[in-house]
Amino acid sequence: MLGVIGLAPLDTEGALAAIAARDPASPFAYVVTANAQHLALLAEPAHPLRAAYDAAWLRLNDSRVLSRLQRFATGEGFPVATGSDLTRLLFERVIAPGDALVLVGGDAALAEALRARFGLTALHLHVPPMAWAADPAAVQAALDFVRAHPARFVFVITGAPASETFLRRLAAEPGLTGTGLAVGSALRFLVGQVRRAPVWMQRSGLEWLFRLLSEPRRLWRRYLVDSMPAVVIAFRLWRRNS
C-alpha cells in the first residue's frame, strides 16, 4: 500500500472467508486493518506498529481513502475490507452462540450487549487499566487472562498501536490458539453504542468526516494531523511514477 506496507488484496467477503476457514485450534495468529493514521506510523521503520504489522497473519486495507490515494499515486486502486464490516459479518455469519470469545477492552455494558444480541454464552471480558500498554504488569495480566480463557476469537479494542502490539505479544506466546483482531470501535457500532456513518458516506469514503463531526474533540487530531502524512506519501509516490 503506497509503497509502505504489503496488504492482502482482499475485499470484505474475501477476508471473511479466509478468517472463517481458519482452524480454531491453529496456533494463535492475528488480523490488522490499515487506515491512513496507521500508514503514517508504518512509514517509520522503528515504530512498534511496524513490528506488529510485520508479524500479522493477515493485513487488510481498512480505508477507502487509502484505496483512492493508491489509485491517485499508481493508477490502480486496492480492495477494501473495513474492520467494522468484517467484525459485523463475523458475528452475523461465522460466530456461533457457543463459540468461546475474549474481549480485551471495552466494558461490561458492551459485553452484555453483545451477549444479548447474539445469544453468546462464552464471551469473556478483560478490561485493562488506562495506559496499560506501558505497564508490564498490566500487559502480563491481559496475557494471562487470554491464556486462561482459550477462545476462537480474541477482539482487542484498546486503540492503536496498543491493540496491535498486544496481539503481537499474544502470537509470541507458546501454546495459544485462535485468531485475534484489533477492531477499534467496530463492536460499539455493532451494538448501537456509537452511531456509524450512513452507508452512502461509507461508500463515498466520507466515513472519517462523519466520525470527525460526531466526536470532534476526540478525533480532530487523528484525522486532521496524524493521518495527513499518508497524503504526502501518496503525492511523493505519484511524482515518482509520473
Secondary structure, 3 states (H helix, E strand, C coil): CCCCCCCCCCCHHHHHHHHHCCCCCCECEEEEEECHHHHHHHCCCCCHHHHHHHCCCEEEECCHHHHHHHHHHHCCCCCCCCHHHHHHHHHHHHCCCCCCEEEECCCHHHHHHHHHHHCCCCEEEECCCCCHHHCHHHHHHHHHHHHHCCCCEEEECCCCCHHHHHHHHHHHCCCCECEEEECCCHHHHHHCCCCCCCHHHHHCCCHHHHHHHHCHHHHHHHHHHHCHHHHHHHHHHHHHHC
